[in-house]
Structure formats: structure tokens, C-alpha cells
């Protein structure tokens, strides 16, 4: 009886989640399970569906879309999906399913584009002054080395290879866009943010997150392993899309966000 109550409660909660938000939660969860199952058979879905640098032999244009549904671990998935559930459902109820899905995808793809640009700049910086034969070795052997969880012993070549043939995964670009959207639509909504003992307004929460991501990105810590500029890219694309919609609403005679 107790188990039935729990199941019914979970069904009620899922039924109260707007359609697009619910389907995105399900798709991301299924993609993560598929990654785990495929790994048990020796197949690395992240290598196929994660976003590679455009000069990598593993790059595919479709990865600008597919990388959004891949995650680097359960914790990565959980926090992204928690934010999607917490803030995304509100935006979907305000905007409607079509506009919300458009926003989610634009922010995610935009984040991927920014990541490609930043990776390109980083790659050019790393390869400056490196002998051509060393770069040729990276091009010829680097991708296969990473697929086998190996890399060059030379630190410079290892960094170049990780930049050239590494991959980016996660819905964080879309999620950061959603955070920005919530802050723009409900700027004075008060939120409790751990570990702060007092509530802050949503607009300050978003600004704080953006500043943290910018500083972390500029710090360029190799051990960080987080695509900070991609997160900012999602926010930037989301910002301009919301401005476009607001201007369009005004031209059409509508004045809501």
C-alpha cells in the first residue's frame, strides 16, 4: 500500500510538469542510461555524440545538437535536470511549449558555437611555436589515444591533443540560458541560494552566476574541466533571443514578456 502511494505521488508530480520540460527530462535521462549501457559493451557514445572541436577527425555538425543530451556523470545530469525542472517549467508555462523548446535549443546550440570559438582560440595559442612534425603526430595519433584513455607524455602535446580531440557534453548551456530567462522574466523573485542565509532577488542571482562563470573561464584552470564560456554562451544567446521576442511583441501590439 505504501509503495502504491509513492508511485501515485510520482505519477501526479510528473503529470504536473509541462510537456516540453517533462520530455526533456525523460530524453536526458534515457540518453544517460544509454551511455551507461553502451559503455558496458565497450561503446563510447560520448565520443560519437559529444561536441568535438571542428578540426578534430571526430567532429560532426550534428554534435552541436546531440551534445546537449549527453552528460559526464550522474551528478552532472542530476543538477542540470533539477534546474530544468525548477526553472524550466515556469518559463514553459509563461511562454508556451513551442517558444520554450526554441529557447532551450537556441541556448544549447549557441553555447556549443561559443565553445567552438573559445576552443579555437585556445588551440591557436597552444600550437604557436610547436614544430610541424609534433603537430602531425597529434593529428595522426591523438584521437585514437584519447579513445583508449591515453595521451601524450609531453605536457604541451597532451594539452593540444585534449583541446583538439576532447569533447564537450551536457545541457548546461541551455540550463544557464533558462536561469537567465527566469531572471529576466521574474527579476524581483526572491530565492534562497545555498549557503547564503538570506534570500536574494533572481536578477542578482543570475548576475552573480554570470560573473562567477566569466572569472572561472578567464582563470583557464586545466584541472577545472568545465566549459565556463559555453555556459556564458547559452546566457548570451538566450539574452538576445528574449530581446528579439520582446521587440517583436511590441511591434505586434503585445506587451508581455
Backbone bond lengths (Angstrom), bond angles and torsions (degrees), N, CA, C in turn:
res aa  C-N    CA-C-N  psi(-1)  N-CA   C-N-CA  omega(-1)  CA-C   N-CA-C  phi
1 X - - - 1.465 - - 1.536 110.48 -
2 X 1.352 115.84 -44.74 1.465 119.72 -179.85 1.527 110.78 -62.59
3 X 1.369 115.71 -40.49 1.460 120.19 179.60 1.519 110.21 -63.74
4 X 1.330 117.53 -39.75 1.466 121.28 179.12 1.523 111.17 -62.93
5 X 1.345 116.37 -38.35 1.467 120.39 178.41 1.531 110.79 -64.13
6 X 1.330 115.68 -41.34 1.463 120.14 179.37 1.531 110.39 -63.43
7 X 1.336 116.23 -45.19 1.467 120.73 -179.82 1.524 110.91 -62.40
8 X 1.335 116.07 -44.53 1.468 120.00 179.45 1.530 111.63 -62.98
9 X 1.335 116.34 -37.46 1.465 120.38 178.14 1.522 110.67 -65.32
10 X 1.347 116.65 -41.75 1.476 120.49 179.35 1.527 109.81 -64.93
11 X 1.322 117.39 -39.68 1.465 120.93 178.84 1.523 110.06 -64.79
12 X 1.346 116.70 -40.94 1.465 120.18 179.51 1.522 110.85 -62.80
13 X 1.343 116.35 -42.21 1.464 120.86 179.91 1.521 110.56 -63.33
14 X 1.341 116.94 -44.93 1.465 120.65 -179.54 1.520 111.20 -64.56
15 X 1.340 117.06 -36.60 1.467 120.06 179.97 1.524 111.99 -68.61
16 X 1.332 117.31 -22.44 1.464 120.91 179.74 1.521 113.12 -86.86
17 X 1.331 117.34 -5.45 1.466 121.15 177.81 1.523 108.51 -85.83
18 X 1.341 118.30 132.02 1.471 120.65 178.88 1.526 111.88 -56.19
19 X 1.319 116.67 155.39 1.468 122.98 -169.67 1.521 113.96 -56.33
20 X 1.333 118.08 -52.86 1.463 120.40 -175.83 1.521 111.16 -66.11
21 X 1.322 116.82 -43.78 1.464 120.07 178.39 1.518 110.34 -59.61
22 X 1.316 116.59 -45.10 1.472 120.72 -179.62 1.524 111.05 -63.04
23 X 1.323 117.10 -44.40 1.466 120.07 -179.05 1.527 111.74 -67.23
24 X 1.331 117.37 -35.99 1.460 119.82 176.63 1.529 110.90 -65.44
25 X 1.316 116.98 -40.54 1.462 120.81 176.01 1.531 110.83 -59.25
26 X 1.319 115.34 -44.88 1.472 120.51 -178.25 1.528 110.83 -66.83
27 X 1.334 117.28 -44.43 1.463 121.07 -178.15 1.525 110.84 -63.28
28 X 1.323 116.62 -44.04 1.461 119.54 179.33 1.527 111.52 -64.14
29 X 1.326 116.46 -40.15 1.463 120.16 178.65 1.528 111.13 -65.28
30 X 1.324 116.34 -42.90 1.469 120.51 179.21 1.527 111.26 -65.71
31 X 1.335 116.66 -38.50 1.465 120.11 178.14 1.522 110.75 -63.72
32 X 1.336 116.36 -37.81 1.460 119.57 178.54 1.532 110.40 -67.18
33 X 1.320 116.69 -43.35 1.466 119.81 178.15 1.520 110.78 -63.16
34 X 1.333 116.73 -39.41 1.467 120.54 178.21 1.525 110.51 -62.74
35 X 1.336 117.11 -37.78 1.459 121.38 178.09 1.518 111.16 -62.98
36 X 1.341 115.61 -43.86 1.470 120.42 -179.94 1.522 110.85 -64.71
37 X 1.331 116.62 -45.13 1.477 120.69 -179.47 1.523 110.50 -64.87
38 X 1.336 116.52 -45.64 1.464 120.36 -179.49 1.521 111.26 -61.65
39 X 1.333 116.63 -36.69 1.468 120.54 179.80 1.522 111.35 -63.35
40 X 1.331 116.48 -34.77 1.463 120.00 179.02 1.524 111.67 -66.70
41 X 1.343 116.64 -19.18 1.464 121.63 176.63 1.528 111.67 -101.57
42 X 1.332 116.35 10.78 1.455 119.87 177.80 1.508 114.52 80.81
43 X 1.325 117.95 16.78 1.469 122.43 -179.61 1.522 108.94 -107.79
44 X 1.321 117.12 125.77 1.463 122.40 -179.57 1.528 109.08 -99.91
45 X 1.330 116.29 93.64 1.464 119.90 -179.85 1.516 111.85 -64.28
46 X 1.326 116.88 -29.30 1.456 120.37 179.32 1.520 111.08 -60.58
47 X 1.335 116.62 -36.18 1.450 120.15 179.86 1.529 111.40 -66.92
48 X 1.329 116.56 -31.95 1.469 120.44 -179.93 1.525 112.27 -84.56
49 X 1.327 116.53 -39.42 1.460 120.48 -171.05 1.519 114.20 -104.89
50 X 1.352 117.77 -16.82 1.457 120.25 175.70 1.519 110.73 -70.33
51 X 1.323 116.35 158.78 1.464 121.65 -176.67 1.527 110.33 -84.70
52 X 1.344 116.13 116.95 1.453 122.49 175.47 1.526 110.34 -98.42
53 X 1.321 115.16 160.71 1.456 120.94 174.14 1.524 108.81 -64.53
54 X 1.319 117.03 143.05 1.470 121.31 -171.83 1.531 113.39 -63.08
55 X 1.350 119.07 -18.65 1.462 121.00 177.16 1.526 112.34 -87.32
56 X 1.322 117.17 -6.88 1.458 120.87 -179.97 1.524 110.32 -76.17
57 X 1.321 115.84 147.23 1.464 119.82 177.76 1.529 111.45 -67.40
58 X 1.330 116.89 -17.80 1.466 120.60 -179.95 1.526 112.91 -92.11
59 X 1.336 117.27 0.53 1.467 119.75 -178.62 1.523 110.89 -71.25
60 X 1.331 114.22 140.32 1.464 121.79 174.31 1.520 106.81 -143.01
61 X 1.322 117.29 136.35 1.462 120.51 -175.67 1.522 112.04 -58.76
62 X 1.332 117.05 -32.29 1.462 120.53 -179.79 1.525 112.04 -63.89
63 X 1.334 117.38 -18.07 1.463 120.75 -179.21 1.526 112.28 -65.55
64 X 1.340 117.79 -22.00 1.463 120.23 174.83 1.524 111.24 -62.20
65 X 1.314 116.54 -21.29 1.466 121.74 176.21 1.529 111.37 -99.34
66 X 1.327 117.19 -47.43 1.467 120.19 -171.77 1.528 113.08 -69.99
67 X 1.350 117.41 -28.32 1.462 118.88 -175.45 1.524 112.14 -62.65
68 X 1.339 116.61 -24.57 1.469 121.22 -178.18 1.520 112.96 -64.76
69 X 1.325 116.94 -21.50 1.460 120.79 -174.60 1.528 112.64 -104.27
70 X 1.332 115.83 5.12 1.458 120.76 177.07 1.533 109.23 -105.33
71 X 1.314 116.34 147.57 1.466 120.03 -179.72 1.521 110.66 -137.60
72 X 1.347 115.04 152.86 1.449 120.94 -174.81 1.517 115.23 -84.38
73 X 1.301 118.02 2.46 1.457 121.45 179.94 1.517 110.00 164.99
74 X 1.337 116.48 171.60 1.459 119.94 -176.26 1.523 111.98 -63.95
75 X 1.335 117.53 -39.79 1.465 120.38 -179.57 1.520 110.89 -62.38
76 X 1.326 116.02 -44.46 1.470 121.79 176.99 1.526 110.13 -56.75
77 X 1.325 116.07 -48.20 1.471 121.33 179.31 1.523 110.73 -63.10
78 X 1.323 117.49 -46.61 1.463 121.24 -173.91 1.521 111.68 -59.88
79 X 1.324 117.50 -50.20 1.463 119.60 -175.89 1.528 111.92 -68.37
80 X 1.329 117.38 -35.60 1.463 119.11 175.60 1.528 111.14 -65.14
81 X 1.322 116.39 -43.59 1.459 119.44 -177.50 1.531 111.39 -72.95
82 X 1.324 117.06 -31.48 1.462 119.70 176.10 1.524 110.10 -63.66
83 X 1.336 116.86 -43.46 1.468 120.72 178.34 1.523 110.82 -66.53
84 X 1.334 116.60 -37.89 1.471 120.29 177.30 1.523 110.29 -61.72
85 X 1.336 116.09 -45.61 1.468 120.00 178.95 1.523 111.21 -65.36
86 X 1.322 117.09 -41.61 1.463 121.39 -173.65 1.525 112.30 -70.90
87 X 1.333 117.09 -44.54 1.462 120.48 -174.39 1.532 112.88 -106.86
88 X 1.328 116.57 -32.85 1.456 119.51 -176.20 1.519 113.69 -64.38
89 X 1.317 116.91 -38.64 1.464 119.23 -178.47 1.527 111.06 -63.67
90 X 1.345 116.40 -34.22 1.466 119.65 178.32 1.515 110.91 -66.87
91 X 1.332 116.80 -44.69 1.465 120.26 178.86 1.525 110.95 -63.99
92 X 1.319 116.86 -39.29 1.464 119.19 -179.98 1.532 111.14 -65.01
93 X 1.330 116.94 -37.93 1.464 119.76 179.04 1.525 111.40 -67.95
94 X 1.343 117.13 -29.94 1.466 120.90 178.85 1.522 111.01 -80.54
95 X 1.329 116.78 -46.57 1.459 121.51 -174.20 1.522 113.71 -87.38
96 X 1.322 117.29 -27.71 1.452 120.44 -170.76 1.522 109.93 94.38
97 X 1.343 117.31 160.99 1.476 121.14 -173.21 1.522 114.44 -63.79
98 X 1.343 118.30 -41.24 1.463 120.25 -175.98 1.520 111.74 -65.24
99 X 1.327 116.63 -47.72 1.464 120.27 -178.46 1.526 110.45 -67.79
100 X 1.323 117.41 -38.56 1.463 119.84 -179.75 1.522 110.96 -64.83
101 X 1.338 117.24 -43.99 1.470 120.29 179.09 1.527 110.38 -62.79
102 X 1.325 116.37 -41.37 1.468 120.12 176.98 1.517 110.67 -59.13
103 X 1.324 115.91 -45.34 1.462 121.08 -179.89 1.526 110.88 -61.30
104 X 1.313 116.87 -45.90 1.465 122.31 -178.84 1.524 110.58 -59.16
105 X 1.324 116.84 -47.18 1.461 120.99 -177.17 1.524 111.99 -71.11
106 X 1.329 117.27 -40.60 1.467 120.37 178.91 1.524 110.44 -62.03
107 X 1.334 116.86 -44.08 1.465 120.22 179.01 1.528 111.08 -63.63
108 X 1.321 117.08 -41.64 1.461 120.67 -179.65 1.515 112.53 -67.04
109 X 1.329 116.53 -46.93 1.468 120.16 179.03 1.526 110.25 -67.14
110 X 1.335 116.41 -39.92 1.458 119.90 177.10 1.515 111.91 -60.54
111 X 1.330 116.32 -40.92 1.466 120.43 177.30 1.522 110.48 -61.52
112 X 1.339 116.30 -39.77 1.463 120.56 178.18 1.518 112.05 -64.18
113 X 1.328 116.96 -40.44 1.462 121.00 178.77 1.527 110.33 -63.74
114 X 1.332 116.49 -45.14 1.469 120.22 178.04 1.523 110.38 -61.54
115 X 1.323 116.83 -40.40 1.459 120.43 178.75 1.531 110.94 -61.82
116 X 1.333 116.94 -39.14 1.461 120.46 178.05 1.528 111.11 -63.33
117 X 1.329 116.36 -42.47 1.467 120.75 179.93 1.526 110.45 -64.58
118 X 1.323 116.75 -47.39 1.468 120.97 -179.10 1.529 110.49 -64.39
119 X 1.323 117.19 -39.94 1.463 120.71 177.50 1.527 110.55 -63.01
120 X 1.338 115.94 -39.98 1.460 119.87 178.01 1.521 112.09 -61.27
121 X 1.320 116.71 -43.65 1.469 120.73 178.53 1.530 110.34 -63.48
122 X 1.322 115.24 -42.92 1.470 120.04 179.49 1.521 110.66 -64.60
123 X 1.314 117.12 -39.66 1.465 122.22 -179.77 1.528 111.11 -64.31
124 X 1.323 117.06 -45.01 1.464 121.33 178.79 1.524 110.39 -61.45
125 X 1.333 116.44 -40.74 1.470 120.82 178.87 1.525 111.30 -64.29
126 X 1.332 116.43 -43.31 1.466 120.33 -177.93 1.526 112.42 -67.50
127 X 1.329 116.49 -36.84 1.472 119.96 -173.60 1.526 113.45 -85.65
128 X 1.315 117.49 -6.34 1.461 119.89 -179.51 1.530 110.24 -61.53
129 X 1.326 116.37 121.50 1.453 121.18 178.47 1.511 115.68 83.06
130 X 1.336 118.08 -0.67 1.463 120.82 178.99 1.536 108.55 -80.30
131 X 1.325 119.06 132.29 1.468 121.71 -178.92 1.530 111.75 -57.03
132 X 1.334 117.38 142.52 1.472 121.52 -178.98 1.521 113.22 -56.87
133 X 1.335 117.78 -37.04 1.468 119.62 -178.87 1.526 111.86 -66.65
134 X 1.337 116.01 -32.34 1.462 119.69 177.28 1.528 110.17 -69.21
135 X 1.339 116.64 -41.93 1.467 120.40 177.34 1.524 110.85 -64.23
136 X 1.312 116.19 -37.39 1.467 119.63 178.55 1.521 110.83 -62.65
137 X 1.324 116.55 -37.28 1.468 120.38 177.56 1.527 110.66 -63.68
138 X 1.332 115.97 -39.25 1.471 120.05 178.05 1.524 110.18 -64.75
139 X 1.335 116.43 -44.44 1.464 120.63 179.69 1.530 111.79 -62.99
140 X 1.324 116.11 -38.87 1.463 119.98 -174.41 1.523 113.15 -81.94
141 X 1.328 116.68 -33.62 1.462 119.70 -171.18 1.523 114.31 -118.39
142 X 1.328 116.70 -16.16 1.459 120.12 -170.64 1.506 115.28 -63.61
143 X 1.321 117.04 -47.79 1.465 120.35 -176.41 1.526 110.89 -61.56
144 X 1.325 116.85 -44.40 1.455 120.51 -179.43 1.523 111.27 -65.94
145 X 1.339 116.44 -34.90 1.468 119.82 178.15 1.523 111.04 -62.76
146 X 1.331 117.45 -45.40 1.462 120.31 179.67 1.519 111.91 -65.86
147 X 1.333 116.83 -35.33 1.467 119.37 177.85 1.527 110.83 -61.76
148 X 1.323 116.20 -29.08 1.469 121.34 179.21 1.521 111.77 -98.46
149 X 1.357 115.18 18.25 1.474 121.98 176.34 1.525 111.88 60.31
150 X 1.329 116.44 38.58 1.454 122.44 176.64 1.525 108.97 -128.55
151 X 1.350 115.41 170.48 1.459 120.44 177.26 1.526 108.26 -157.58
152 X 1.317 116.72 173.82 1.457 121.77 179.80 1.537 110.28 -69.98
153 X 1.322 115.73 147.92 1.459 119.69 178.22 1.526 111.17 -76.44
154 X 1.319 117.42 -28.42 1.463 121.09 176.30 1.525 108.86 -68.46
155 X 1.344 118.41 122.07 1.476 120.80 -175.40 1.530 113.90 -57.56
156 X 1.329 117.17 -38.99 1.468 120.31 -179.02 1.519 110.53 -66.85
157 X 1.330 116.70 -46.99 1.463 120.11 179.29 1.529 111.20 -65.96
158 X 1.326 116.63 -35.25 1.470 120.19 177.71 1.522 110.60 -63.72
159 X 1.343 116.59 -42.31 1.465 120.59 179.12 1.518 111.09 -66.44
160 X 1.341 116.70 -40.73 1.466 120.61 178.22 1.522 110.07 -63.47
161 X 1.323 116.30 -43.33 1.467 120.05 -179.12 1.525 112.05 -65.35
162 X 1.330 116.29 -41.65 1.468 119.91 178.71 1.525 110.57 -63.49
163 X 1.339 116.44 -36.61 1.462 120.55 178.97 1.522 111.01 -71.24
164 X 1.341 116.19 -43.57 1.458 121.41 -177.02 1.518 112.48 -70.90
165 X 1.319 117.01 -45.08 1.465 120.78 -170.06 1.527 114.95 -113.58
166 X 1.338 117.64 -0.83 1.467 119.39 175.29 1.520 110.47 -71.82
167 X 1.309 116.40 170.46 1.474 120.04 -178.55 1.519 111.00 -130.61
168 X 1.319 114.80 154.94 1.464 122.95 177.14 1.516 108.63 -111.37
169 X 1.334 117.27 134.49 1.454 120.86 179.42 1.520 110.16 -135.18
170 X 1.314 115.93 158.00 1.455 120.79 171.99 1.518 114.50 120.26
171 X 1.323 114.26 155.38 1.462 121.98 179.09 1.520 112.00 -90.65
172 X 1.336 117.54 12.19 1.467 120.44 -171.98 1.524 112.82 -61.11
173 X 1.331 118.46 -34.77 1.456 120.14 177.46 1.517 111.65 -59.68
174 X 1.333 116.21 -45.29 1.467 120.93 176.68 1.522 110.81 -65.71
175 X 1.332 117.03 -40.36 1.461 121.20 -178.04 1.518 111.18 -65.33
176 X 1.325 117.35 -41.65 1.463 119.84 177.62 1.523 110.80 -66.78
177 X 1.331 116.76 -33.57 1.456 119.54 173.21 1.519 111.40 -63.26
178 X 1.327 116.77 -39.92 1.460 121.60 177.95 1.526 110.72 -64.50
179 X 1.339 117.15 -42.15 1.463 120.18 176.79 1.522 110.75 -59.22
180 X 1.331 115.96 -43.55 1.455 119.63 178.31 1.525 110.55 -63.16
181 X 1.344 116.26 -44.31 1.460 120.26 179.45 1.514 112.16 -59.33
182 X 1.330 116.81 -42.20 1.462 120.53 178.27 1.523 110.08 -63.21
183 X 1.344 116.26 -42.01 1.464 120.21 179.99 1.518 112.34 -65.17
184 X 1.336 117.70 -32.89 1.460 120.97 -179.73 1.533 111.82 -78.70
185 X 1.333 116.30 -34.80 1.459 119.33 -179.49 1.523 112.05 -81.36
186 X 1.327 116.76 -33.55 1.461 121.09 -177.54 1.530 109.31 -129.35
187 X 1.337 118.09 62.48 1.465 121.18 -172.07 1.524 114.45 -62.10
188 X 1.327 117.39 -29.13 1.467 120.14 -175.72 1.524 113.13 -101.11
189 X 1.325 116.77 7.09 1.462 120.85 175.93 1.525 108.89 -66.03
190 X 1.321 116.63 128.79 1.469 120.26 -177.12 1.523 110.41 -88.08
191 X 1.334 115.34 136.44 1.457 121.72 -175.88 1.524 109.72 -131.58
192 X 1.326 115.14 143.45 1.461 120.21 172.37 1.527 107.99 -93.66
193 X 1.314 116.93 123.35 1.462 123.08 -177.82 1.517 108.81 -121.65
194 X 1.316 116.84 118.10 1.471 121.26 177.68 1.522 109.26 -64.93
195 X 1.340 119.73 136.02 1.468 128.73 7.07 1.532 113.23 -100.37
196 X 1.336 118.71 16.87 1.460 120.35 -178.37 1.525 110.24 -65.66
197 X 1.326 118.40 133.76 1.470 121.15 -177.59 1.531 113.14 -84.14
198 X 1.323 117.69 4.04 1.460 121.30 -177.72 1.526 109.08 -137.06
199 X 1.332 117.17 155.34 1.472 119.56 -179.85 1.520 111.57 -75.84
200 X 1.345 116.16 150.48 1.462 121.24 174.30 1.523 108.57 -126.02
201 X 1.321 116.24 156.72 1.455 120.51 179.06 1.530 110.20 -72.04
202 X 1.326 115.24 149.09 1.472 120.77 -175.78 1.525 111.70 -57.82
203 X 1.332 117.52 -36.99 1.470 119.92 -177.93 1.523 111.11 -64.33
204 X 1.328 117.43 -36.60 1.458 120.33 178.36 1.528 110.91 -74.16
205 X 1.319 116.26 -33.23 1.463 121.45 175.69 1.526 110.25 -60.66
206 X 1.329 116.43 -46.62 1.461 121.29 -178.95 1.526 110.95 -66.93
207 X 1.330 116.96 -45.03 1.465 120.82 179.24 1.532 110.38 -60.58
208 X 1.332 115.85 -42.25 1.455 120.15 179.06 1.519 112.22 -61.77
209 X 1.336 115.93 -43.88 1.462 120.20 178.46 1.519 110.98 -62.01
210 X 1.341 116.97 -42.93 1.463 121.40 -179.31 1.527 110.75 -62.41
211 X 1.330 117.20 -42.94 1.465 121.27 179.81 1.532 110.54 -64.35
212 X 1.326 115.86 -43.09 1.470 119.97 179.14 1.526 110.71 -60.97
213 X 1.335 116.79 -44.64 1.464 120.53 179.88 1.517 111.32 -64.26
214 X 1.339 116.96 -40.43 1.464 120.67 179.63 1.529 110.75 -63.61
215 X 1.323 116.54 -46.67 1.467 120.45 -179.58 1.533 110.99 -64.99
216 X 1.322 116.20 -40.20 1.466 119.76 179.33 1.527 110.63 -66.56
217 X 1.338 116.38 -38.16 1.457 119.79 178.07 1.509 112.12 -66.44
218 X 1.330 116.94 -41.61 1.467 121.26 179.46 1.521 111.80 -68.63
219 X 1.333 116.53 -28.76 1.461 120.02 178.57 1.524 111.49 -65.11
220 X 1.347 116.47 -29.91 1.468 122.60 174.20 1.531 111.99 52.60
221 X 1.323 115.62 51.41 1.465 121.13 178.60 1.532 109.66 -81.73
222 X 1.343 119.38 114.26 1.466 121.03 -177.33 1.524 113.36 -59.88
223 X 1.336 116.61 -29.55 1.465 119.84 -178.39 1.522 112.45 -79.05
224 X 1.325 116.62 -8.27 1.455 121.35 -176.91 1.530 111.22 -66.44
225 X 1.334 115.41 -47.14 1.466 121.94 176.95 1.527 112.98 60.75
226 X 1.349 116.34 31.44 1.463 121.97 178.32 1.526 108.66 -125.07
227 X 1.337 116.93 134.07 1.467 121.73 -178.32 1.535 109.66 -84.51
228 X 1.329 116.62 75.75 1.461 121.22 -174.75 1.534 112.14 -62.33
229 X 1.334 116.64 -40.13 1.457 118.90 -178.39 1.531 111.49 -70.48
230 X 1.331 117.02 -27.20 1.464 119.75 173.71 1.522 110.12 -65.28
231 X 1.330 117.07 -40.19 1.465 121.07 176.75 1.526 110.16 -59.91
232 X 1.339 115.25 -45.88 1.463 119.51 177.69 1.521 110.93 -63.96
233 X 1.333 116.48 -36.01 1.463 120.22 177.67 1.513 112.12 -60.79
234 X 1.345 116.69 -40.97 1.460 119.98 176.60 1.512 111.67 -61.56
235 X 1.334 116.47 -39.65 1.463 120.66 178.92 1.531 111.18 -68.42
236 X 1.330 116.88 -39.98 1.460 120.70 -178.82 1.525 110.85 -65.26
237 X 1.323 116.79 -47.74 1.461 120.20 179.42 1.523 110.48 -63.88
238 X 1.339 116.40 -39.02 1.463 119.77 177.80 1.516 111.81 -64.30
239 X 1.330 116.89 -40.00 1.467 122.16 179.59 1.521 111.25 -60.01
240 X 1.321 116.87 -48.29 1.463 119.96 -177.58 1.532 111.86 -71.81
241 X 1.330 117.08 -30.80 1.458 118.85 176.75 1.523 110.69 -67.90
242 X 1.333 117.11 -41.29 1.466 120.33 177.54 1.522 110.43 -64.40
243 X 1.325 118.36 -40.98 1.468 121.00 176.71 1.526 110.59 -61.17
244 X 1.319 116.96 -41.31 1.475 121.05 178.53 1.524 110.44 -61.86
245 X 1.342 116.47 -45.63 1.455 119.90 179.93 1.527 111.60 -63.81
246 X 1.322 116.68 -39.85 1.463 119.75 179.84 1.527 111.13 -64.32
247 X 1.322 116.25 -43.15 1.461 119.32 177.89 1.526 111.29 -65.12
248 X 1.311 116.49 -38.86 1.464 121.02 178.39 1.524 110.45 -65.02
249 X 1.332 117.47 -41.23 1.460 121.51 178.24 1.528 110.79 -61.54
250 X 1.315 116.19 -41.01 1.471 119.72 179.74 1.526 110.72 -66.01
251 X 1.346 116.74 -42.16 1.468 119.58 178.54 1.515 111.28 -63.70
252 X 1.341 116.08 -34.19 1.468 120.25 -178.63 1.516 112.57 -86.07
253 X 1.333 117.51 -1.36 1.455 120.72 177.60 1.510 114.73 90.91
254 X 1.366 117.20 13.28 1.459 120.47 177.60 1.528 107.74 -109.04
255 X 1.315 115.41 145.11 1.460 118.91 -173.64 1.520 113.14 -126.28
256 X 1.331 117.28 15.81 1.462 119.22 174.99 1.518 107.99 -92.83
257 X 1.345 116.57 165.33 1.471 121.23 -177.27 1.495 110.77 -72.95
